[in-house]
Amino acid sequence: MSSRGAAAPMLEMPPQEQHMAPLTAVPYHSQQVDPVASMGSAPSLSQALCCLCCWNPLTCAGGCVKVDQNESKAVMYWGRYSGTLSEPGMHFLNPWGIQLRSVSTKCNTMELKDIKVVDQRGNPVIISGVITYRNTSAFKACVEVENPFQFIMQQGTTVLKQVASRYPYGANPGQPSLQSECAGISSELVRALQEKTAVAGTQVLSFELVDLAYAPEIAQAMLVKQQAEALVDARRLIVGAAVDMAQTAVANLESGGASLSTEAKERITTTLLAVICSHSPATPTVPLSG
């Protein structure tokens, strides 16, 4: 995962293959199967006109409808939905009063770019995500909603803000956060978006976070905070190791036969701690007796 701007804190996401859910991982059950359009599904007015004009070759030519692979067509008669054509090939329908609305059933992707979200701790965060989906109902996509693409984008933005606001940007090891819970957050996003876009006949295959960074107005301050936390952790590690090394050195000297007084032990321990914990290289000194 990339960061936003040179001053923004860098964020390493887990390997993509570890948290990306397969496209078929989320089961989807359509609540309604579109009825199949046929010659007999036309209203009475269309059937009467077809019978009166059946001698006209243009009637037969106008009733031929071609359906491509991975395509569905919602059939409308006089503004009313009549059925759906999903089987690829050539179909013949009553041409009088017919209107066709096509929708692709191929897999599509949609990018939600730089969505500003307030995380659980109130920090503004910039998140980008990619939605993979496909349309499963021509009736819902063409009749129930005005613009399926815009509808999914708006609902995806809403879901992303709602779900991401329940997690902090970063947390201690073992605690959920936007940095560590990519797989769980992705599954939660898919479930929430699937519920909201069911009215459009959409099957949500995946909803992945691809970019995460602090907002520019706080990025520099959060970078300083992260650097300070890293410095404290490093110092804590160095001091702990220095104490252990000093104790081991004194114990080895005594086990080797050296007789050390309390003052000598304190002097050795102090010297070792100063050398190990110092930022600059140690300068050896030799005491001179008068």
Disulfide bonds with the S-S distance in Angstrom:
none
